[in-house]
Amino acid sequence: MREAGAIVETAYGIDQLAAWSLLRSDVKVGRERSSIMARSIDSLELSTLAAASLKSANILTIGESFATTDKELLALPRLGPKSLIAIRKQLCELGLGLPLRLPS
């Protein structure tokens, strides 16, 4: 990674990560995240087809959709790459993950 120009450091414990301000130890953050995860998928701005596909697979909360892998989601009937991207984009906007990059 260094050869590609990235800055690389190694942390030798959780104290090092905290010193670099890479940890969120605030309990409020944990409560907010739990609240988001418990919300219905209806609170996401998804197409009717994508929402129906999730519901038919008994994926009813944001937390359940977050815990489902991309491969599992793509295996659902009537849920294609566009719907997967829309779901992952919504989760990213809520602070729940990295943007999805489908292989070309």
N, CA, C and O atoms as CSV, one atom per row, in Angstrom:
chain,resi,resn,atom,element,x,y,z
A,1,MET,N,N,0.817,-1.176,0.000
A,1,MET,CA,C,0.000,0.000,0.000
A,1,MET,C,C,0.870,1.252,0.000
A,1,MET,O,O,0.548,2.245,-0.653
A,2,ARG,N,N,1.964,1.193,0.734
A,2,ARG,CA,C,2.866,2.353,0.735
A,2,ARG,C,C,3.377,2.649,-0.667
A,2,ARG,O,O,3.489,3.807,-1.068
A,3,GLU,N,N,3.691,1.575,-1.416
A,3,GLU,CA,C,4.187,1.753,-2.784
A,3,GLU,C,C,3.154,2.433,-3.662
A,3,GLU,O,O,3.508,3.110,-4.627
A,4,ALA,N,N,1.881,2.261,-3.338
A,4,ALA,CA,C,0.814,2.900,-4.106
A,4,ALA,C,C,0.543,4.318,-3.623
A,4,ALA,O,O,-0.306,5.012,-4.182
A,5,GLY,N,N,1.258,4.754,-2.587
A,5,GLY,CA,C,1.105,6.123,-2.097
A,5,GLY,C,C,0.232,6.290,-0.879
A,5,GLY,O,O,-0.024,7.417,-0.454
A,6,ALA,N,N,-0.237,5.182,-0.300
A,6,ALA,CA,C,-1.094,5.270,0.876
A,6,ALA,C,C,-0.256,5.485,2.132
A,6,ALA,O,O,0.884,5.029,2.219
A,7,ILE,N,N,-0.829,6.177,3.086
A,7,ILE,CA,C,-0.199,6.334,4.390
A,7,ILE,C,C,-0.636,5.138,5.230
A,7,ILE,O,O,-1.830,4.907,5.421
A,8,VAL,N,N,0.332,4.386,5.727
A,8,VAL,CA,C,0.036,3.158,6.453
A,8,VAL,C,C,0.660,3.232,7.835
A,8,VAL,O,O,1.846,3.532,7.975
A,9,GLU,N,N,-0.134,2.960,8.845
A,9,GLU,CA,C,0.339,2.900,10.226
A,9,GLU,C,C,-0.217,1.637,10.864
A,9,GLU,O,O,-1.245,1.119,10.429
A,10,THR,N,N,0.452,1.147,11.881
A,10,THR,CA,C,0.000,-0.030,12.602
A,10,THR,C,C,-0.326,0.363,14.031
A,10,THR,O,O,0.488,0.981,14.716
A,11,ALA,N,N,-1.509,0.005,14.471
A,11,ALA,CA,C,-1.916,0.258,15.850
A,11,ALA,C,C,-1.588,-0.981,16.672
A,11,ALA,O,O,-1.875,-2.107,16.266
A,12,TYR,N,N,-0.989,-0.755,17.819
A,12,TYR,CA,C,-0.624,-1.858,18.702
A,12,TYR,C,C,-1.496,-1.871,19.943
A,12,TYR,O,O,-1.003,-2.009,21.062
A,13,GLY,N,N,-2.778,-1.727,19.738
A,13,GLY,CA,C,-3.718,-1.778,20.846
A,13,GLY,C,C,-4.812,-0.750,20.687
A,13,GLY,O,O,-4.715,0.174,19.880
A,14,ILE,N,N,-5.855,-0.929,21.472
A,14,ILE,CA,C,-7.010,-0.046,21.381
A,14,ILE,C,C,-6.678,1.366,21.837
A,14,ILE,O,O,-7.295,2.327,21.378
A,15,ASP,N,N,-5.697,1.503,22.746
A,15,ASP,CA,C,-5.291,2.830,23.199
A,15,ASP,C,C,-4.721,3.649,22.047
A,15,ASP,O,O,-4.934,4.859,21.971
A,16,GLN,N,N,-4.007,2.994,21.168
A,16,GLN,CA,C,-3.446,3.680,19.997
A,16,GLN,C,C,-4.563,4.191,19.091
A,16,GLN,O,O,-4.510,5.318,18.600
A,17,LEU,N,N,-5.571,3.350,18.875
A,17,LEU,CA,C,-6.706,3.764,18.055
A,17,LEU,C,C,-7.437,4.944,18.677
A,17,LEU,O,O,-7.852,5.865,17.973
A,18,ALA,N,N,-7.594,4.915,19.991
A,18,ALA,CA,C,-8.240,6.026,20.689
A,18,ALA,C,C,-7.410,7.300,20.564
A,18,ALA,O,O,-7.962,8.386,20.387
A,19,ALA,N,N,-6.096,7.173,20.654
A,19,ALA,CA,C,-5.218,8.337,20.519
A,19,ALA,C,C,-5.330,8.956,19.127
A,19,ALA,O,O,-5.175,10.168,18.972
A,20,TRP,N,N,-5.595,8.136,18.125
A,20,TRP,CA,C,-5.759,8.625,16.756
A,20,TRP,C,C,-7.194,9.085,16.487
A,20,TRP,O,O,-7.534,9.447,15.360
A,21,SER,N,N,-8.025,9.067,17.517
A,21,SER,CA,C,-9.441,9.463,17.411
A,21,SER,C,C,-10.206,8.613,16.406
A,21,SER,O,O,-11.038,9.124,15.656
A,22,LEU,N,N,-9.922,7.318,16.395
A,22,LEU,CA,C,-10.602,6.408,15.475
A,22,LEU,C,C,-11.709,5.608,16.145
A,22,LEU,O,O,-12.355,4.784,15.499
A,23,LEU,N,N,-11.935,5.843,17.434
A,23,LEU,CA,C,-12.982,5.122,18.152
A,23,LEU,C,C,-14.060,6.085,18.607
A,23,LEU,O,O,-13.780,7.227,18.972
A,24,ARG,N,N,-15.278,5.618,18.582
A,24,ARG,CA,C,-16.394,6.378,19.135
A,24,ARG,C,C,-16.814,5.683,20.419
A,24,ARG,O,O,-17.509,4.668,20.384
A,25,SER,N,N,-16.403,6.217,21.524
A,25,SER,CA,C,-16.740,5.581,22.792
A,25,SER,C,C,-17.995,6.180,23.409
A,25,SER,O,O,-18.420,5.760,24.485
A,26,ASP,N,N,-18.584,7.147,22.743
A,26,ASP,CA,C,-19.762,7.808,23.267
A,26,ASP,C,C,-20.956,6.857,23.255
A,26,ASP,O,O,-21.295,6.302,22.210
A,27,VAL,N,N,-21.585,6.668,24.395
A,27,VAL,CA,C,-22.737,5.777,24.517
A,27,VAL,C,C,-23.896,6.284,23.670
A,27,VAL,O,O,-24.683,5.493,23.150
A,28,LYS,N,N,-24.002,7.600,23.533
A,28,LYS,CA,C,-25.078,8.189,22.745
A,28,LYS,C,C,-25.030,7.680,21.298
A,28,LYS,O,O,-26.071,7.417,20.697
A,29,VAL,N,N,-23.841,7.544,20.752
A,29,VAL,CA,C,-23.684,7.044,19.386
A,29,VAL,C,C,-24.242,5.631,19.286
A,29,VAL,O,O,-24.927,5.305,18.316
A,30,GLY,N,N,-23.959,4.788,20.275
A,30,GLY,CA,C,-24.468,3.418,20.283
A,30,GLY,C,C,-25.984,3.368,20.341
A,30,GLY,O,O,-26.611,2.548,19.671
A,31,ARG,N,N,-26.571,4.244,21.140
A,31,ARG,CA,C,-28.032,4.287,21.237
A,31,ARG,C,C,-28.656,4.754,19.930
A,31,ARG,O,O,-29.665,4.207,19.487
A,32,GLU,N,N,-28.056,5.764,19.316
A,32,GLU,CA,C,-28.573,6.264,18.038
A,32,GLU,C,C,-28.513,5.173,16.975
A,32,GLU,O,O,-29.455,4.992,16.204
A,33,ARG,N,N,-27.401,4.450,16.942
A,33,ARG,CA,C,-27.250,3.369,15.957
A,33,ARG,C,C,-28.287,2.273,16.196
A,33,ARG,O,O,-28.871,1.758,15.242
A,34,SER,N,N,-28.521,1.910,17.456
A,34,SER,CA,C,-29.521,0.895,17.778
A,34,SER,C,C,-30.909,1.352,17.347
A,34,SER,O,O,-31.708,0.561,16.846
A,35,SER,N,N,-31.180,2.622,17.545
A,35,SER,CA,C,-32.466,3.182,17.146
A,35,SER,C,C,-32.648,3.102,15.638
A,35,SER,O,O,-33.730,2.758,15.161
A,36,ILE,N,N,-31.606,3.416,14.887
A,36,ILE,CA,C,-31.658,3.338,13.426
A,36,ILE,C,C,-31.870,1.894,12.986
A,36,ILE,O,O,-32.698,1.623,12.117
A,37,MET,N,N,-31.118,0.962,13.587
A,37,MET,CA,C,-31.201,-0.446,13.196
A,37,MET,C,C,-32.591,-1.034,13.439
A,37,MET,O,O,-33.004,-1.952,12.731
A,38,ALA,N,N,-33.311,-0.519,14.427
A,38,ALA,CA,C,-34.631,-1.047,14.765
A,38,ALA,C,C,-35.738,-0.477,13.877
A,38,ALA,O,O,-36.858,-0.988,13.889
A,39,ARG,N,N,-35.444,0.568,13.113
A,39,ARG,CA,C,-36.461,1.185,12.260
A,39,ARG,C,C,-36.879,0.250,11.130
A,39,ARG,O,O,-36.102,-0.592,10.679
A,40,SER,N,N,-38.107,0.414,10.690
A,40,SER,CA,C,-38.651,-0.391,9.598
A,40,SER,C,C,-37.976,-0.022,8.276
A,40,SER,O,O,-37.550,1.118,8.090
A,41,ILE,N,N,-37.880,-0.977,7.372
A,41,ILE,CA,C,-37.331,-0.675,6.048
A,41,ILE,C,C,-38.233,0.301,5.295
A,41,ILE,O,O,-37.812,0.911,4.313
A,42,ASP,N,N,-39.470,0.446,5.757
A,42,ASP,CA,C,-40.366,1.420,5.136
A,42,ASP,C,C,-39.856,2.843,5.303
A,42,ASP,O,O,-40.259,3.735,4.557
A,43,SER,N,N,-38.976,3.069,6.272
A,43,SER,CA,C,-38.434,4.412,6.478
A,43,SER,C,C,-37.331,4.740,5.464
A,43,SER,O,O,-36.897,5.888,5.363
A,44,LEU,N,N,-36.882,3.724,4.713
A,44,LEU,CA,C,-35.915,3.965,3.649
A,44,LEU,C,C,-36.662,4.406,2.391
A,44,LEU,O,O,-37.815,4.031,2.178
A,45,GLU,N,N,-36.004,5.192,1.575
A,45,GLU,CA,C,-36.608,5.646,0.323
A,45,GLU,C,C,-36.266,4.650,-0.781
A,45,GLU,O,O,-35.391,4.898,-1.610
A,46,LEU,N,N,-36.968,3.523,-0.778
A,46,LEU,CA,C,-36.727,2.463,-1.757
A,46,LEU,C,C,-37.898,2.370,-2.716
A,46,LEU,O,O,-39.005,2.816,-2.416
A,47,SER,N,N,-37.638,1.784,-3.871
A,47,SER,CA,C,-38.724,1.537,-4.809
A,47,SER,C,C,-39.695,0.540,-4.188
A,47,SER,O,O,-39.336,-0.223,-3.291
A,48,THR,N,N,-40.910,0.561,-4.673
A,48,THR,CA,C,-41.922,-0.371,-4.188
A,48,THR,C,C,-41.470,-1.810,-4.394
A,48,THR,O,O,-41.688,-2.667,-3.538
A,49,LEU,N,N,-40.842,-2.065,-5.531
A,49,LEU,CA,C,-40.377,-3.416,-5.854
A,49,LEU,C,C,-39.281,-3.875,-4.894
A,49,LEU,O,O,-39.315,-5.006,-4.410
A,50,ALA,N,N,-38.304,-2.999,-4.616
A,50,ALA,CA,C,-37.217,-3.353,-3.699
A,50,ALA,C,C,-37.754,-3.607,-2.294
A,50,ALA,O,O,-37.370,-4.579,-1.645
A,51,ALA,N,N,-38.648,-2.728,-1.824
A,51,ALA,CA,C,-39.233,-2.897,-0.485
A,51,ALA,C,C,-40.032,-4.198,-0.407
A,51,ALA,O,O,-39.946,-4.917,0.588
A,52,ALA,N,N,-40.807,-4.503,-1.447
A,52,ALA,CA,C,-41.602,-5.729,-1.457
A,52,ALA,C,C,-40.700,-6.961,-1.466
A,52,ALA,O,O,-41.007,-7.964,-0.822
A,53,SER,N,N,-39.595,-6.886,-2.192
A,53,SER,CA,C,-38.666,-8.014,-2.245
A,53,SER,C,C,-38.056,-8.276,-0.868
A,53,SER,O,O,-37.940,-9.427,-0.447
A,54,LEU,N,N,-37.667,-7.214,-0.174
A,54,LEU,CA,C,-37.114,-7.373,1.179
A,54,LEU,C,C,-38.159,-7.971,2.120
A,54,LEU,O,O,-37.874,-8.898,2.878
A,55,LYS,N,N,-39.364,-7.429,2.058
A,55,LYS,CA,C,-40.429,-7.925,2.942
A,55,LYS,C,C,-40.759,-9.384,2.670
A,55,LYS,O,O,-41.018,-10.145,3.601
A,56,SER,N,N,-40.752,-9.781,1.397
A,56,SER,CA,C,-41.067,-11.178,1.083
A,56,SER,C,C,-39.998,-12.127,1.621
A,56,SER,O,O,-40.262,-13.308,1.847
A,57,ALA,N,N,-38.781,-11.597,1.823
A,57,ALA,CA,C,-37.703,-12.402,2.406
A,57,ALA,C,C,-37.654,-12.241,3.929
A,57,ALA,O,O,-36.712,-12.692,4.581
A,58,ASN,N,N,-38.689,-11.590,4.488
A,58,ASN,CA,C,-38.786,-11.358,5.931
A,58,ASN,C,C,-37.652,-10.475,6.459
A,58,ASN,O,O,-37.214,-10.627,7.599
A,59,ILE,N,N,-37.188,-9.563,5.623
A,59,ILE,CA,C,-36.211,-8.549,6.036
A,59,ILE,C,C,-37.031,-7.296,6.286
A,59,ILE,O,O,-37.402,-6.591,5.348
A,60,LEU,N,N,-37.316,-7.018,7.564
A,60,LEU,CA,C,-38.287,-5.990,7.910
A,60,LEU,C,C,-37.685,-4.749,8.551
A,60,LEU,O,O,-38.338,-3.707,8.607
A,61,THR,N,N,-36.449,-4.841,9.036
A,61,THR,CA,C,-35.830,-3.686,9.698
A,61,THR,C,C,-34.549,-3.278,8.973
A,61,THR,O,O,-33.983,-4.047,8.195
A,62,ILE,N,N,-34.112,-2.064,9.245
A,62,ILE,CA,C,-32.862,-1.584,8.674
A,62,ILE,C,C,-31.716,-2.472,9.133
A,62,ILE,O,O,-30.813,-2.770,8.351
A,63,GLY,N,N,-31.740,-2.895,10.386
A,63,GLY,CA,C,-30.695,-3.772,10.917
A,63,GLY,C,C,-30.619,-5.095,10.176
A,63,GLY,O,O,-29.529,-5.599,9.908
A,64,GLU,N,N,-31.776,-5.659,9.844
A,64,GLU,CA,C,-31.791,-6.920,9.110
A,64,GLU,C,C,-31.255,-6.736,7.688
A,64,GLU,O,O,-30.558,-7.606,7.166
A,65,SER,N,N,-31.580,-5.608,7.069
A,65,SER,CA,C,-31.059,-5.369,5.718
A,65,SER,C,C,-29.556,-5.130,5.761
A,65,SER,O,O,-28.835,-5.536,4.849
A,66,PHE,N,N,-29.078,-4.472,6.816
A,66,PHE,CA,C,-27.651,-4.213,6.984
A,66,PHE,C,C,-26.885,-5.522,7.188
A,66,PHE,O,O,-25.763,-5.670,6.704
A,67,ALA,N,N,-27.487,-6.458,7.898
A,67,ALA,CA,C,-26.824,-7.731,8.216
A,67,ALA,C,C,-26.857,-8.727,7.055
A,67,ALA,O,O,-26.153,-9.736,7.087
A,68,THR,N,N,-27.660,-8.454,6.041
A,68,THR,CA,C,-27.774,-9.351,4.898
A,68,THR,C,C,-26.692,-9.011,3.879
A,68,THR,O,O,-26.511,-7.845,3.528
A,69,THR,N,N,-25.982,-10.014,3.410
A,69,THR,CA,C,-24.883,-9.758,2.470
A,69,THR,C,C,-25.421,-9.353,1.097
A,69,THR,O,O,-26.576,-9.614,0.760
A,70,ASP,N,N,-24.558,-8.714,0.321
A,70,ASP,CA,C,-24.928,-8.325,-1.035
A,70,ASP,C,C,-25.331,-9.545,-1.858
A,70,ASP,O,O,-26.299,-9.501,-2.616
A,71,LYS,N,N,-24.588,-10.620,-1.703
A,71,LYS,CA,C,-24.878,-11.855,-2.443
A,71,LYS,C,C,-26.268,-12.376,-2.085
A,71,LYS,O,O,-27.022,-12.790,-2.966
A,72,GLU,N,N,-26.610,-12.358,-0.788
A,72,GLU,CA,C,-27.928,-12.815,-0.343
A,72,GLU,C,C,-29.038,-11.920,-0.891
A,72,GLU,O,O,-30.090,-12.403,-1.310
A,73,LEU,N,N,-28.786,-10.602,-0.883
A,73,LEU,CA,C,-29.794,-9.681,-1.405
A,73,LEU,C,C,-30.011,-9.885,-2.901
A,73,LEU,O,O,-31.148,-9.885,-3.372
A,74,LEU,N,N,-28.926,-10.056,-3.641
A,74,LEU,CA,C,-29.054,-10.255,-5.084
A,74,LEU,C,C,-29.748,-11.571,-5.426
A,74,LEU,O,O,-30.277,-11.724,-6.527
A,75,ALA,N,N,-29.748,-12.516,-4.497
A,75,ALA,CA,C,-30.421,-13.801,-4.723
A,75,ALA,C,C,-31.937,-13.703,-4.514
A,75,ALA,O,O,-32.672,-14.629,-4.859
A,76,LEU,N,N,-32.400,-12.592,-3.953
A,76,LEU,CA,C,-33.837,-12.432,-3.731
A,76,LEU,C,C,-34.558,-12.215,-5.054
A,76,LEU,O,O,-34.044,-11.540,-5.946
A,77,PRO,N,N,-35.746,-12.786,-5.176
A,77,PRO,CA,C,-36.520,-12.568,-6.403
A,77,PRO,C,C,-36.834,-11.085,-6.594
A,77,PRO,O,O,-37.180,-10.391,-5.638
A,78,ARG,N,N,-36.716,-10.613,-7.806
A,78,ARG,CA,C,-37.047,-9.243,-8.208
A,78,ARG,C,C,-36.149,-8.175,-7.582
A,78,ARG,O,O,-36.513,-6.999,-7.581
A,79,LEU,N,N,-34.988,-8.553,-7.051
A,79,LEU,CA,C,-34.069,-7.556,-6.515
A,79,LEU,C,C,-32.764,-7.639,-7.302
A,79,LEU,O,O,-31.999,-8.592,-7.159
A,80,GLY,N,N,-32.526,-6.641,-8.124
A,80,GLY,CA,C,-31.346,-6.636,-8.970
A,80,GLY,C,C,-30.292,-5.657,-8.483
A,80,GLY,O,O,-30.427,-5.084,-7.402
A,81,PRO,N,N,-29.246,-5.462,-9.269
A,81,PRO,CA,C,-28.144,-4.582,-8.886
A,81,PRO,C,C,-28.566,-3.142,-8.580
A,81,PRO,O,O,-28.033,-2.531,-7.654
A,82,LYS,N,N,-29.512,-2.595,-9.341
A,82,LYS,CA,C,-29.956,-1.213,-9.078
A,82,LYS,C,C,-30.608,-1.101,-7.705
A,82,LYS,O,O,-30.361,-0.147,-6.967
A,83,SER,N,N,-31.436,-2.078,-7.370
A,83,SER,CA,C,-32.081,-2.064,-6.051
A,83,SER,C,C,-31.054,-2.249,-4.944
A,83,SER,O,O,-31.141,-1.608,-3.896
A,84,LEU,N,N,-30.084,-3.124,-5.173
A,84,LEU,CA,C,-29.027,-3.340,-4.182
A,84,LEU,C,C,-28.254,-2.046,-3.947
A,84,LEU,O,O,-27.973,-1.685,-2.804
A,85,ILE,N,N,-27.916,-1.361,-5.010
A,85,ILE,CA,C,-27.194,-0.094,-4.887
A,85,ILE,C,C,-28.045,0.918,-4.115
A,85,ILE,O,O,-27.528,1.640,-3.263
A,86,ALA,N,N,-29.332,0.972,-4.409
A,86,ALA,CA,C,-30.222,1.900,-3.706
A,86,ALA,C,C,-30.281,1.592,-2.214
A,86,ALA,O,O,-30.257,2.503,-1.387
A,87,ILE,N,N,-30.359,0.307,-1.869
A,87,ILE,CA,C,-30.395,-0.095,-0.456
A,87,ILE,C,C,-29.094,0.304,0.237
A,87,ILE,O,O,-29.120,0.930,1.297
A,88,ARG,N,N,-27.967,-0.054,-0.355
A,88,ARG,CA,C,-26.674,0.247,0.260
A,88,ARG,C,C,-26.439,1.758,0.348
A,88,ARG,O,O,-25.841,2.233,1.313
A,89,LYS,N,N,-26.898,2.505,-0.641
A,89,LYS,CA,C,-26.758,3.969,-0.599
A,89,LYS,C,C,-27.540,4.534,0.582
A,89,LYS,O,O,-27.044,5.400,1.304
A,90,GLN,N,N,-28.763,4.042,0.778
A,90,GLN,CA,C,-29.576,4.504,1.905
A,90,GLN,C,C,-28.890,4.180,3.244
A,90,GLN,O,O,-28.885,5.001,4.161
A,91,LEU,N,N,-28.319,2.988,3.340
A,91,LEU,CA,C,-27.624,2.607,4.574
A,91,LEU,C,C,-26.408,3.500,4.801
A,91,LEU,O,O,-26.133,3.892,5.935
A,92,CYS,N,N,-25.684,3.822,3.747
A,92,CYS,CA,C,-24.513,4.702,3.865
A,92,CYS,C,C,-24.928,6.089,4.334
A,92,CYS,O,O,-24.243,6.701,5.154
A,93,GLU,N,N,-26.039,6.582,3.819
A,93,GLU,CA,C,-26.521,7.899,4.232
A,93,GLU,C,C,-26.904,7.920,5.712
A,93,GLU,O,O,-26.897,8.972,6.350
A,94,LEU,N,N,-27.234,6.756,6.242
A,94,LEU,CA,C,-27.542,6.645,7.675
A,94,LEU,C,C,-26.284,6.373,8.504
A,94,LEU,O,O,-26.354,6.255,9.728
A,95,GLY,N,N,-25.132,6.274,7.829
A,95,GLY,CA,C,-23.883,6.011,8.539
A,95,GLY,C,C,-23.646,4.547,8.802
A,95,GLY,O,O,-22.901,4.204,9.720
A,96,LEU,N,N,-24.254,3.673,8.031
A,96,LEU,CA,C,-24.154,2.236,8.271
A,96,LEU,C,C,-23.411,1.503,7.164
A,96,LEU,O,O,-23.975,0.598,6.549
A,97,GLY,N,N,-22.206,1.854,6.902
A,97,GLY,CA,C,-21.447,1.077,5.937
A,97,GLY,C,C,-20.776,1.905,4.870
A,97,GLY,O,O,-20.912,3.127,4.799
A,98,LEU,N,N,-20.056,1.194,4.056
A,98,LEU,CA,C,-19.313,1.806,2.964
A,98,LEU,C,C,-20.129,1.737,1.682
A,98,LEU,O,O,-20.979,0.859,1.536
A,99,PRO,N,N,-19.880,2.656,0.749
A,99,PRO,CA,C,-20.594,2.595,-0.514
A,99,PRO,C,C,-20.314,1.278,-1.239
A,99,PRO,O,O,-19.215,0.730,-1.154
A,100,LEU,N,N,-21.299,0.795,-1.933
A,100,LEU,CA,C,-21.184,-0.453,-2.685
A,100,LEU,C,C,-20.547,-0.165,-4.031
A,100,LEU,O,O,-20.905,0.803,-4.702
A,101,ARG,N,N,-19.615,-0.994,-4.419
A,101,ARG,CA,C,-19.018,-0.902,-5.749
A,101,ARG,C,C,-19.136,-2.264,-6.402
A,101,ARG,O,O,-18.373,-3.182,-6.101
A,102,LEU,N,N,-20.098,-2.383,-7.295
A,102,LEU,CA,C,-20.274,-3.650,-7.996
A,102,LEU,C,C,-19.161,-3.825,-9.015
A,102,LEU,O,O,-18.750,-2.850,-9.645
A,103,PRO,N,N,-18.661,-5.045,-9.193
A,103,PRO,CA,C,-17.638,-5.268,-10.208
A,103,PRO,C,C,-18.202,-4.994,-11.596
A,103,PRO,O,O,-19.357,-5.309,-11.881
A,104,SER,N,N,-17.375,-4.406,-12.454
A,104,SER,CA,C,-17.863,-4.080,-13.802
A,104,SER,C,C,-17.713,-5.240,-14.758
A,104,SER,O,O,-18.076,-5.127,-15.929
